Amino acid sequence: MVITSVNNDYIKEVNKLHQKKYRDESKTFIVEGDHLIGEAYKSGYLKEIITLENNLVKYDDIKTVYVTKEVMDKISEQVSSTNIIGICNYIENKDVNNNVIMLDSLQDPGNLGTIIRSAVAFNYNVVLGDNSVDIYNSKVLRSTEGMIFNVNFIKSNLLDFINEHNDYKYYIADMNRGINVKKINNIPKHGIIVGNEGNGISNEIRNMDLDYVHIGQNNKCESLNVGVAASIIMHELGDINE
Amino acid sequence: MVITSVNNDYIKEVNKLHQKKYRDESKTFIVEGDHLIGEAYKSGYLKEIITLENNLVKYDDIKTVYVTKEVMDKISEQVSSTNIIGICNYIENKDVNNNVIMLDSLQDPGNLGTIIRSAVAFNYNVVLGDNSVDIYNSKVLRSTEGMIFNVNFIKSNLLDFINEHNDYKYYIADMNRGINVKKINNIPKHGIIVGNEGNGISNEIRNMDLDYVHIGQNNKCESLNVGVAASIIMHELGDINE
């Protein structure tokens, strides 16, 4: 059977998943395109596939719904046309067990995607603080390049996290303050806190009397992109040894 | 006088600057928003301003053209509305005199913007190889956060550049090959070559028998974002000392 109407009840339910509220209710989210769906499948999070009636689908054990191009275009958020969409279950996370990168009201989806990709590369878990962009936002998912299924992340108020994990050494990333990241040696298990793109670190974190770390740079540069800054610090302080 | 018609000849000429061909002909480009225009002014590249009739403009010595909101929206490429647009002269570049980051067919405007910002931070000049995205593309300009006016860049075929600058040590950035970037010490003046987002380094560069450098990472990560990878290597090998 092929769904031909954009007003079909199932399609309406799927379309609601573009909103965080409905994602949180159903504990499911949408991914688009072969690469992300392949990663979802490998990780065991792929629940259903929606695809064009003439598309050859490779995942025999996953419920597959066929739709017309008109219906697909109604669901897809991509500019160029998609021929496959996956519905995935929310990702179950383990307690943090590695170094962590902590996001204080990070807002840009591309920056979160970049940080997730680098966190996987450098063995960091991710702590999403309050007011950070939703990790299941479609732009975040695209910019993780599939690494969403390989990262261990938790959502937590950052103050609560710090109070509950007092075996970690914490650093606030700052433009100008603190130790140069290249001068830190033999750092134990640690958390690095990066702030909002416009406003930086919130006052409640600044008031906690934590140490600061900065990246040495030419003073002509007003600031690095926050995704880049976080990645540089994770590369420098992370536990990858080869 | 206020220009009220989107069909005004001057406005038509300005709109042509959204195309690379006309930018190259007139050697001018468009920037949008107060921040970029402020940076253009400070650097001496701001030629003209187009602004809304009721906008208080701060640059007395720059030719200013007033337009209606309808005309402004016709020129602007921003989703949210802009109230000021600048026409800038093409940037004059000096011969390269520092370390260089070399872009082999880099395509994504956001990645080029990120690399320019990091190049300023870590004292690198930028060599834009053939087939790289145009540096005056509006998305590139926005993502440089004004650093376009502080970077020294040249456009050059990369093979020609290498042949003409044989006092540089060259490294090709690669996922898996070559020396770990953390293990390079006392590196002299150098060029780092990063490749296209999808296809990596071109064969003509690979055939040159240069050394490779890689970033140590978890093998679960398929690849870092190219802007991030370039930034990490520039941070690691650059000449910022503090």
Interface residues (C-beta under 8 A of the other chain):
Chain A: G110 T114 R117 S118 V120 A121 F122 N123 S143 E145 G146 M147 N150 N180 I215 G216 Q217 N218 K220 C221 E222 S223 L224 N225 G227 V228 S231 I232 H235 E236 I240 N241 E242
Chain B: G110 T114 R117 S118 V120 A121 F122 N123 S143 E145 G146 M147 N150 N180 I215 G216 Q217 N218 K220 C221 E222 S223 L224 N225 G227 V228 S231 I232 H235 E236 I240 N241 E242
